[in-house]
Amino acid sequence: QVQLVESGGGLVQAGGSLRLSCAVSGRTFSSYVLGWFRQAPGKEREFVAGIPWRGGNTAYADSVKGRFTISRDNAKNTAYLQMNSLKVDDTAVYYCAVDSTSFVTVLSRPNSYEYWGQGTQVTVSS
């Protein structure tokens, strides 16, 4: 099994920044893709960003390009999502997830990811 634990959420004013962390533990894979997703009340879960764990191109949703940056620290088995210029529309529960079947291709469909964290709430106030 793979355990994913998100942290770093909170309340921030519009225009502010937050950095989310996702600690990965448990079963190891030779490589995988880690994705960040979010889900706002009454909306479907949507892709935010993804990164191949052993290197490769990152991917972002159009709505966050230029504002959010995904990164990883292989030594710490931790991924990060730096969120700048936050907007009220960014308010959601943010989840990290692992797709163990892909080594370099970041997929945006939630059902491509087998392992999920419990989520962390991000609230952006106006």
Buried (B, 14 or more C-beta within 10 A) or exposed (E): EBEBBBEBBEEBEBEBEBBBBBBBEEEEBEBBBBBBBBBBEEEEBBBBBBBBBBEBEBBBBEBBEEBBBBEBEEEEBBBBBBBBEBBEEBBBBBBBBBBBEBBEBBBBEBEBBEBBBEBBEBBBEE
